[in-house]
Amino acid sequence: MLLSRDFVGYMSKEVVKRLVDREMIEVKSVDHLSERVRQTMVEELTVEDRLNEEVRDILAQHNDEMRKVGASYQEMYKKVKGELARQRKLILR
C-alpha cells in the first residue's frame, strides 16, 4: 500500500468532516462514518497488493513448467497480473 494506515485514517476523517461542514451530508455519527470510509479506502488501496500475492501464488504453482520452457519470471508476472486485472476490470497504477 502506498499510503500509511494512519494517513488513510486521517484522510477519511477529513473527507467526512468536510462533507458534514459543507452540509453535503447529514450523519448521526461522524466517527462511525469515518471508520467505514477508512475501511473502504484501505480495501481499495490494497487491491493491487492482494493481486500481486495471487500472481506470486499462481507462478509458484507453475514454477516447474516455466523452468522447462525457459519462461522469464518477470515477463510471466506481468502477463498474469495484466490478465487478472483485465478479467476483474481493475485499474492499476
URNOR-V450898 format. One record per residue. N is the residue number from 1. SS is DSSP state (~ for helix, > for strand, _ for the rest). PHI is phi in whole degrees, 0 to 359 (none if undefined). D_LAST is the distance of its C-alpha to the last C-alpha in whole Angstrom. Layout:
# URNOR-V450898
N&SS&PHI&D_LAST  N&SS&PHI&D_LAST
This chain:
# URNOR-V450898
1&_&none&11  2&_&287&10  3&_&251&13  4&_&287&17  5&~&297&19  6&~&296&21  7&~&292&19  8&~&297&18  9&~&299&21  10&~&298&22  11&~&298&20  12&~&296&21  13&~&296&24  14&~&293&24  15&~&299&22  16&~&295&25  17&~&301&28  18&~&292&27  19&~&295&27  20&~&291&30  21&~&300&32  22&_&272&31  23&_&56&33  24&_&273&30  25&_&220&30  26&_&239&33  27&_&223&33  28&_&281&35  29&_&226&33  30&~&296&31  31&~&296&30  32&~&296&30  33&~&295&27  34&~&301&25  35&~&293&25  36&~&294&24  37&~&295&21  38&~&300&20  39&~&299&20  40&~&294&18  41&~&295&15  42&~&297&15  43&~&300&15  44&~&293&12  45&~&287&10  46&_&262&12  47&~&303&11  48&~&292&9  49&~&298&12  50&~&293&14  51&~&297&13  52&~&301&13  53&~&295&16  54&~&295&17  55&~&298&16  56&~&300&18  57&~&296&21  58&~&298&21  59&~&292&22  60&~&295&24  61&~&292&26  62&_&251&26  63&~&301&27  64&~&296&30  65&~&299&30  66&~&297&27  67&~&294&29  68&~&297&32  69&~&268&30  70&_&75&29  71&_&284&25  72&_&284&23  73&~&300&21  74&~&297&18  75&~&295&18  76&~&294&19  77&~&300&16  78&~&298&13  79&~&293&16  80&~&295&16  81&~&297&12  82&~&298&12  83&~&293&15  84&~&297&15  85&~&296&11  86&~&294&13  87&~&298&16  88&_&267&15  89&_&56&13  90&_&266&10  91&_&253&7  92&_&254&4  93&_&285&0
